[in-house]
């Protein structure tokens, strides 16, 4: 029988613990009835990841599932997701990647989730996901995702000034639970404003360069 070193045992335990914790979070999200979104959505849209779940480089955070995501049950699989996936492949950022949204159920007619909905879902699930995974960086795709984390950071004094929310957020950075956060455009915005594509690509590349340091 091949011997396993003490360090390998620790690595295997860390992996198992992380998977188990995420499984519990996903199970709770699937059965959540804390807000009305579950009444109109087809299903819960939980996270997906690629690579080693204990070594996530990029935690990509969107706003909410859209119609295609609600149908398939995975985040970023519609037209915006196809665009995002193409950029990530082009920039070679597809390893050790975690993708999710602030809320786990599609809002009716793709409306923006309310502050209450984001607070409920984010506090119950998203914060726990971040704490379990401990990614090297968080990339907020769109203003809604950034606003949620900024508001949460303001409450914990990670960000000292309330006027932060009044500024343009694209390209800005801050920390959430001591994790660097970068704000950029949502890929759905790029579909409507293709002239901003290079800005999104540049922001993603900045996150990649940060990881290399």
N, C-alpha and C positions, 0 to 999 in steps of 0.2 A: 504493500500500500504506500502511495506517495505521501510523504510528510507535508504538512502545511505549516508555514511559519506563523509566528504570533502576529506579525504585521498583516499577513494575508487574512487571518481570522478577523482582525479589526476592520479591514477593508470590506470583507464580505458582510460583516455585521452592520456596518454603516450603510451599505447598499440595501440590505434587507430592511433596516429600520426606516430608511427614506421611502422605499416602495410601500411599506406597510402604512406609513403615515399618510402618504398621498392617496392610497387606496381608501383610507377612512374619510379623507376630505371629499373625494369624488363620490363616495357612497352617500355622505350627508347631503352633498349638493343635489344629487339625483332625487333625494326624497324631501328636499326643502320645500316648505309651504309658508315661509316667512313673509313673502310679498305676493302680489297678484300676478307677477309675470309668469309663474308656473301654470296659471289657469289658461293663458292664451298661447303659450309656446307649445310646439309639438313634443319637445324633449329637452333634457338638460344637455348643454354643450360644454363638456369638461375640457381640460387641457390635453395637449399632445406634446410629446417631446422626442428628441432624437439624440442618441449618444448616451453617455454615462450620466445618469440622473444625479449622481453625487458630485459631478464636475460640470455643472451648467455654466457656460460662458455668457449666453444671451437669453434673457428672460423678456420675451416680446409680449407686450401688453396692449390689447385693443380695448374697444369700448363695450361692444356687445355682439352676440351672434346676429347675422343677417338671415334672410330667407333660406339661402342655400345651406348655410351652416345649421340652421334649425332642422332642415330636412335630412341632412347627412349625419349630423351629430358631432361634427368636428369643427374647430375654429379655423377661419381663414381658408376656406375651400371654394369660395365664390370668385368672381372676377378680380376683386381686390386681393384675395389670397393668392391667386395665380400670379398676379403682378409681383406681390411680395416674394413668393417662392422663387420667381425668376431672378429677382435682384439678389436674394440670398445665395443662390447658386452661382451667379456671376461673380459675387464678391467672396465666394468660398467661405460662407458663414453658416453652413448647414450642419456642422457637427456640434454636439453638446448644446442643443437649442431647446428652449421651452416656450410654448406658445399658449396664451390663454386670453380671456377678457375680464373686465372688471365685474360684469354680471354674467351669469351662466345660462340665462334664458333670454330668448329674443323678445324685445319690447314690441308691442303691436305696431304694425305699419313701419317698422324700423325707426321709430322715434328715439330720441336721446333718452337714456334711462334717467329717472329722476334722482335727485340727491339722496332721497330716502332709500330708493332701490339700490343705489351704489353703496351706500353706507351699510345696509343690511348684508348684501352679498359680499362686499369687499371685506367687511369686518369678520364675517363668518368663515370665508373661504380664501380670498386672495391673500390677505395678510398671513394666514397660516401657511399657504403655499410658499410664499417668499421666505418665511422663517424656516420652513423645512428644507427647502432647496438651497438657500443661501447662494444665489447666483453671483457671478463676478460683476455683472452689470444688468440694469433694467432699461429696456428701450420702450418708451411710451409712444405708441402709434396713435397720434391725434390728441387734440386738446382735452377731450373728456377723460381719457386715461391719466393724462398728466395732472389734470385738476384734482382727481381723486387722491393721487399720491401726494400732491402738494398740500392739499387740505389735511390729510393724515399727518404729514410731516410738520405742518404748522402746529397741530395739536400737541405733538411731541417735542416741539421747539427745535427740530432739525433745520427749519427755515424760520428766521426771526421776524420777517416782515410780511404782514398781510398784503401789501400792495403787489407782491410777487404775482398774484393771480391776475392783476390788471394789465400785465405786460404781455407782449407777444411771446409765446412759449417755444415755438419751433427753434431748435438749436440751443436751447438753454439746458443747463444741467443743475442738479442738486443731489442730495443724498436722502435715502429712505432706509432707516435702520442701518445706517453706515454703509449702505450699498450705493454706488454711483448710479444716477438715473439720467438718461439723455432723452430729450423730447424731440420728436420729429413729426412729419406729416403722416396721416393715416393713408394707406394706399388707395382707399376709396376716394380721397380728396385728389389724389394724383390722376385718377381716371377722369375726373371732372376738370382738372387743371394740369394737363400733361407738361406744361412748361416748368412745373415744379419738380419734375422727375429727378433732375440732377441734384437738387437739394436733398431729397430723400436718400438718394444713393450716397451722397457725400456724408450725410449724418450716419448712415449705417457703416460706412467705411471708417468714420471717426471712432465708432464703438469698437470696430475690429482692431484699429491701431491701439486703442486703450488697452485691450486685452493682451496685446503683444508686449506691453511694457513690463 
